[in-house]
């Protein structure tokens, strides 16, 4: 017999991004942030998705402007208007 359990040990406030903003490359998760008029790729530590949002434990902070719909055209260093 098998069981899957989830135990909540407390709550913490973390930044969260839409699932469409996260690019998965194997076990790595990447998010693209707009900074100084350019796209900046960041490797992030992400938690399990909840309700279409992905909590990001490190790599981005509250207030960062994140590219929401990451496509193959989104690249590090690209200019943003």
N, CA and C atoms as an extended XYZ file, in Angstrom:
243
Properties=species:S:1:pos:R:3:atomname:S:1:resname:S:1:resid:I:1 pbc="F F F"
N         0.838       -1.169        0.000 N   UNK     1
C         0.000        0.000        0.000 CA  UNK     1
C         0.888        1.239        0.000 C   UNK     1
N         0.411        2.279       -0.689 N   UNK     2
C         1.151        3.528       -0.792 CA  UNK     2
C         0.257        4.671       -0.343 C   UNK     2
N         0.912        5.695        0.139 N   UNK     3
C         0.165        6.891        0.549 CA  UNK     3
C         0.978        8.114        0.173 C   UNK     3
N         0.301        9.155       -0.251 N   UNK     4
C         0.946       10.438       -0.499 CA  UNK     4
C         0.363       11.429        0.491 C   UNK     4
N         1.229       12.097        1.231 N   UNK     5
C         0.754       13.034        2.249 CA  UNK     5
C         1.419       14.383        2.059 C   UNK     5
N         0.702       15.412        2.419 N   UNK     6
C         1.237       16.772        2.386 CA  UNK     6
C         0.980       17.388        3.756 C   UNK     6
N         2.036       17.884        4.359 N   UNK     7
C         1.928       18.487        5.680 CA  UNK     7
C         2.313       19.955        5.586 C   UNK     7
N         1.463       20.830        6.068 N   UNK     8
C         1.744       22.256        6.071 CA  UNK     8
C         2.353       22.605        7.417 C   UNK     8
N         3.589       23.103        7.386 N   UNK     9
C         4.305       23.412        8.616 CA  UNK     9
C         4.281       24.893        8.957 C   UNK     9
N         3.766       25.690        8.065 N   UNK    10
C         3.728       27.129        8.288 CA  UNK    10
C         3.527       27.821        6.961 C   UNK    10
N         3.437       29.116        7.007 N   UNK    11
C         3.249       29.877        5.785 CA  UNK    11
C         4.338       30.921        5.670 C   UNK    11
N         4.715       31.194        4.422 N   UNK    12
C         5.717       32.208        4.138 CA  UNK    12
C         5.267       32.936        2.881 C   UNK    12
N         5.564       34.208        2.798 N   UNK    13
C         5.192       34.987        1.629 CA  UNK    13
C         6.348       34.965        0.641 C   UNK    13
N         6.067       34.507       -0.588 N   UNK    14
C         7.081       34.456       -1.641 CA  UNK    14
C         6.482       35.025       -2.923 C   UNK    14
N         7.354       35.415       -3.830 N   UNK    15
C         6.898       35.885       -5.139 CA  UNK    15
C         6.349       34.682       -5.907 C   UNK    15
N         5.352       34.935       -6.748 N   UNK    16
C         4.793       33.879       -7.585 CA  UNK    16
C         4.593       34.441       -8.985 C   UNK    16
N         4.775       33.591       -9.980 N   UNK    17
C         4.611       33.994      -11.380 CA  UNK    17
C         3.642       33.030      -12.055 C   UNK    17
N         2.987       33.469      -13.129 N   UNK    18
C         2.107       32.547      -13.867 CA  UNK    18
C         2.911       31.373      -14.432 C   UNK    18
N         2.263       30.235      -14.554 N   UNK    19
C         2.916       29.042      -15.098 CA  UNK    19
C         3.507       29.322      -16.482 C   UNK    19
N         2.842       30.179      -17.276 N   UNK    20
C         3.309       30.487      -18.629 CA  UNK    20
C         4.596       31.308      -18.641 C   UNK    20
N         5.009       31.839      -17.483 N   UNK    21
C         6.229       32.639      -17.396 CA  UNK    21
C         7.467       31.793      -17.086 C   UNK    21
N         7.266       30.521      -16.836 N   UNK    22
C         8.376       29.639      -16.445 CA  UNK    22
C         8.735       28.723      -17.614 C   UNK    22
N        10.019       28.703      -17.955 N   UNK    23
C        10.529       27.780      -18.978 CA  UNK    23
C        11.277       26.665      -18.255 C   UNK    23
N        10.886       25.433      -18.529 N   UNK    24
C        11.531       24.283      -17.904 CA  UNK    24
C        12.560       23.708      -18.857 C   UNK    24
N        13.787       23.592      -18.393 N   UNK    25
C        14.873       22.959      -19.152 CA  UNK    25
C        15.410       21.825      -18.302 C   UNK    25
N        14.844       20.645      -18.482 N   UNK    26
C        15.217       19.527      -17.614 CA  UNK    26
C        14.738       19.811      -16.209 C   UNK    26
N        15.649       19.781      -15.251 N   UNK    27
C        15.273       20.066      -13.865 CA  UNK    27
C        15.385       21.553      -13.530 C   UNK    27
N        15.955       22.355      -14.428 N   UNK    28
C        16.093       23.791      -14.185 CA  UNK    28
C        14.845       24.542      -14.609 C   UNK    28
N        14.522       25.575      -13.857 N   UNK    29
C        13.416       26.457      -14.194 CA  UNK    29
C        13.988       27.834      -14.462 C   UNK    29
N        13.521       28.477      -15.546 N   UNK    30
C        14.012       29.792      -15.933 CA  UNK    30
C        12.847       30.760      -16.054 C   UNK    30
N        13.107       31.996      -15.652 N   UNK    31
C        12.137       33.086      -15.761 CA  UNK    31
C        12.851       34.239      -16.443 C   UNK    31
N        12.130       34.994      -17.269 N   UNK    32
C        12.707       36.134      -17.972 CA  UNK    32
C        12.145       37.416      -17.371 C   UNK    32
N        13.055       38.273      -16.899 N   UNK    33
C        12.698       39.520      -16.234 CA  UNK    33
C        13.097       40.683      -17.134 C   UNK    33
N        12.276       41.732      -17.165 N   UNK    34
C        12.608       42.941      -17.916 CA  UNK    34
C        13.346       43.888      -16.979 C   UNK    34
N        14.583       44.236      -17.338 N   UNK    35
C        15.405       45.144      -16.532 CA  UNK    35
C        16.208       46.044      -17.464 C   UNK    35
N        16.114       47.340      -17.242 N   UNK    36
C        16.860       48.325      -18.029 CA  UNK    36
C        16.584       48.194      -19.531 C   UNK    36
N        15.333       47.914      -19.900 N   UNK    37
C        14.962       47.855      -21.309 CA  UNK    37
C        15.379       46.589      -22.035 C   UNK    37
N        15.846       45.598      -21.295 N   UNK    38
C        16.276       44.338      -21.916 CA  UNK    38
C        15.711       43.150      -21.128 C   UNK    38
N        15.637       42.019      -21.811 N   UNK    39
C        15.199       40.784      -21.165 CA  UNK    39
C        16.401       40.146      -20.487 C   UNK    39
N        16.214       39.741      -19.250 N   UNK    40
C        17.285       39.110      -18.476 CA  UNK    40
C        16.816       37.723      -18.047 C   UNK    40
N        17.542       36.703      -18.458 N   UNK    41
C        17.193       35.325      -18.109 CA  UNK    41
C        17.726       35.000      -16.718 C   UNK    41
N        16.866       34.395      -15.903 N   UNK    42
C        17.286       34.013      -14.550 CA  UNK    42
C        16.904       32.567      -14.263 C   UNK    42
N        17.847       31.837      -13.714 N   UNK    43
C        17.564       30.487      -13.239 CA  UNK    43
C        16.968       30.662      -11.846 C   UNK    43
N        15.809       30.043      -11.620 N   UNK    44
C        15.112       30.236      -10.350 CA  UNK    44
C        14.889       28.896       -9.658 C   UNK    44
N        14.648       28.982       -8.372 N   UNK    45
C        14.242       27.817       -7.599 CA  UNK    45
C        12.732       27.951       -7.405 C   UNK    45
N        11.992       27.067       -8.023 N   UNK    46
C        10.537       27.156       -7.997 CA  UNK    46
C         9.942       26.020       -7.174 C   UNK    46
N         8.808       26.341       -6.535 N   UNK    47
C         8.073       25.336       -5.775 CA  UNK    47
C         6.990       24.741       -6.672 C   UNK    47
N         6.184       23.879       -6.117 N   UNK    48
C         5.110       23.219       -6.851 CA  UNK    48
C         4.027       24.225       -7.243 C   UNK    48
N         3.563       24.122       -8.464 N   UNK    49
C         2.523       25.017       -8.990 CA  UNK    49
C         1.240       24.884       -8.165 C   UNK    49
N         0.601       26.042       -7.962 N   UNK    50
C        -0.672       26.058       -7.230 CA  UNK    50
C        -1.630       26.994       -7.936 C   UNK    50
N        -2.703       26.464       -8.448 N   UNK    51
C        -3.724       27.290       -9.069 CA  UNK    51
C        -3.235       28.110      -10.248 C   UNK    51
N        -2.335       27.555      -11.062 N   UNK    52
C        -1.824       28.260      -12.228 CA  UNK    52
C        -0.672       29.199      -11.935 C   UNK    52
N        -0.294       29.339      -10.668 N   UNK    53
C         0.825       30.199      -10.268 CA  UNK    53
C         1.952       29.326       -9.723 C   UNK    53
N         3.201       29.752       -9.994 N   UNK    54
C         4.372       29.012       -9.532 CA  UNK    54
C         5.105       29.869       -8.505 C   UNK    54
N         5.145       29.436       -7.240 N   UNK    55
C         5.920       30.169       -6.240 CA  UNK    55
C         7.413       30.092       -6.571 C   UNK    55
N         8.101       31.226       -6.511 N   UNK    56
C         9.531       31.279       -6.808 CA  UNK    56
C        10.272       31.578       -5.510 C   UNK    56
N        11.074       30.616       -5.063 N   UNK    57
C        11.748       30.721       -3.779 CA  UNK    57
C        12.973       31.631       -3.839 C   UNK    57
N        13.657       31.642       -4.983 N   UNK    58
C        14.747       32.598       -5.171 CA  UNK    58
C        14.993       32.792       -6.668 C   UNK    58
N        15.562       33.934       -6.998 N   UNK    59
C        15.837       34.249       -8.401 CA  UNK    59
C        15.062       35.454       -8.894 C   UNK    59
N        13.901       35.702       -8.325 N   UNK    60
C        13.122       36.914       -8.592 CA  UNK    60
C        12.561       37.405       -7.266 C   UNK    60
N        12.185       38.669       -7.248 N   UNK    61
C        11.602       39.229       -6.027 CA  UNK    61
C        10.321       39.971       -6.382 C   UNK    61
N         9.530       40.242       -5.397 N   UNK    62
C         8.286       40.982       -5.604 CA  UNK    62
C         8.595       42.305       -6.282 C   UNK    62
N         7.822       42.644       -7.293 N   UNK    63
C         8.021       43.892       -8.025 CA  UNK    63
C         8.807       43.748       -9.308 C   UNK    63
N         9.514       42.625       -9.514 N   UNK    64
C        10.217       42.396      -10.782 CA  UNK    64
C         9.188       42.263      -11.899 C   UNK    64
N         9.497       42.821      -13.068 N   UNK    65
C         8.628       42.693      -14.240 CA  UNK    65
C         9.031       41.433      -14.982 C   UNK    65
N         8.102       40.494      -15.044 N   UNK    66
C         8.370       39.183      -15.614 CA  UNK    66
C         7.654       39.049      -16.954 C   UNK    66
N         8.330       38.447      -17.941 N   UNK    67
C         7.696       38.143      -19.218 CA  UNK    67
C         6.711       37.013      -18.955 C   UNK    67
N         5.425       37.274      -19.202 N   UNK    68
C         4.392       36.315      -18.811 CA  UNK    68
C         4.250       35.144      -19.772 C   UNK    68
N         4.323       35.393      -21.057 N   UNK    69
C         4.131       34.326      -22.029 CA  UNK    69
C         5.464       34.027      -22.705 C   UNK    69
N         6.222       33.113      -22.144 N   UNK    70
C         7.554       32.789      -22.657 CA  UNK    70
C         7.420       31.887      -23.883 C   UNK    70
N         7.905       32.385      -25.010 N   UNK    71
C         7.916       31.618      -26.257 CA  UNK    71
C         9.365       31.354      -26.652 C   UNK    71
N         9.564       30.656      -27.754 N   UNK    72
C        10.921       30.371      -28.240 CA  UNK    72
C        11.638       31.653      -28.664 C   UNK    72
N        10.875       32.723      -28.957 N   UNK    73
C        11.468       33.999      -29.379 CA  UNK    73
C        12.050       34.810      -28.222 C   UNK    73
N        11.686       34.484      -27.000 N   UNK    74
C        12.175       35.228      -25.832 CA  UNK    74
C        13.589       34.757      -25.529 C   UNK    74
N        14.538       35.719      -25.565 N   UNK    75
C        15.952       35.384      -25.353 CA  UNK    75
C        16.602       36.401      -24.431 C   UNK    75
N        17.610       35.959      -23.706 N   UNK    76
C        18.382       36.829      -22.833 CA  UNK    76
C        19.013       37.958      -23.647 C   UNK    76
N        18.874       39.193      -23.172 N   UNK    77
C        19.487       40.338      -23.817 CA  UNK    77
C        18.631       41.024      -24.865 C   UNK    77
N        17.481       40.445      -25.199 N   UNK    78
C        16.615       41.063      -26.219 CA  UNK    78
C        16.077       42.405      -25.713 C   UNK    78
N        15.968       43.361      -26.605 N   UNK    79
C        15.447       44.686      -26.247 CA  UNK    79
C        13.932       44.624      -26.089 C   UNK    79
N        13.437       45.449      -25.162 N   UNK    80
C        12.007       45.522      -24.895 CA  UNK    80
C        11.564       46.959      -25.092 C   UNK    80
N        10.430       47.133      -25.797 N   UNK    81
C         9.885       48.484      -26.001 CA  UNK    81
C         8.827       48.751      -24.949 C   UNK    81
